[in-house]
């Protein structure tokens, strides 16, 4: 029986053990490896639900808000720590919600188009979960690299000239980001003598005038690394090509990777440079807000010009990421928790909808011109004429109402990303709009909130126009029923059902996220919880 104190480490251990076990089997036993992977994802989902409940265990802003796991039982800040708070728990749950349908979808045949798909998938989840849980910058770098190494293999999984070109571009960009990350970590340690996030946050207000510029320079380098992953303009040009070239299940789980970068920006921006950071308060916030808005513009233009659902959805990732980054920048400047609450809610809904759109691209693409679908639609797009086309092995049969199911799922995703009622995207955008307008009224002369209001409306309209135009051409103008395996439609419907559930249960979700935003803007809860934590198991019976 696992002690409740050790449940915090399970999101890292489960995919690590599953991936290690898979490596013991060769590629002739792919079904067994897929089964192990699905079991791992189910367990991770169950653990994430338990951790969400544990992190939100008390309504007050103190006790039970932060749970610490001290690896090796060395006291913080000297040892390796895993930190669970509401934000980390929410991100773990979001990752598990996307991972399980994506892996089920891969069972339709995508996992057989190359070697080691299943273990790479698990190691990717290990890196993602570790990034959400770690409490120090060095281990954040370690988990970041585990995540990136696995993502390199998954993006290159399969065949095709364009996929290889996009994969190599993706690798080159992320290697530069990793170098910036390492340089930033080194400078921070040299200036402050610590890499523990909570300890660092407690030291920044007391920095000397000689050390403060060095810490700011190091933070700028770190931000460059994280904003590459979060795809903020002008560091985002790689994303539409890379995500559009990936196989559908890989693209779906990659929709989460930009949120890893955004998560680190939220964590470090509000923790290290929030209102309690003294002379460093608000450092980089204006750049973050402006860059987020520029990303929204760039993504909206990309959505309008895209001709296939894969690239269109890749640009929607930019819009979603830019929206969150802009709100984080504004929240860092003005200590705006209500806007941050709505942005977190919108992030969850839009990320799930975008993952579903990546999965929809393949079956809808069959209506347009054959088995290869949109992500591998022609030999000219993905390979030389004599090169084998990357496609799912299990084609499936045309089931009655396949077009209707695809159409309903597509429409639900459009409503979410465009921010239209009655689904969760509307509630999130309405919350951001109302919060921005209220803040703008009490801060006359500050253009940032009004610019954000305009961009939020315009980018939603652009997404609606582009998606409806593409949907009419691809779904309603073509009455042919495409082949649709159950292993493809069921994961899509799982994601859509999750968005619907999030919309129905909006009140408790927003209440939980409201306390999350309050804790983020009042970072003494995190700092105190980490630096005063008792050893693991000291409170166990």
Helices and strands as residue ranges (DSSP letters): G 4-9, H 10-22, G 27-29, H 30-55, E 67-71, E 80-84, H 86-106, G 110-112, H 117-133, H 137-155, H 161-192, H 197-204, H 209-230, H 239-245, H 248-254, H 257-272, G 278-280, H 285-305, H 309-334, H 337-369, G 374-376, H 379-382, H 402-418, H 424-442, H 447-471, I 472-476, H 486-504, H 506-521, H 524-531
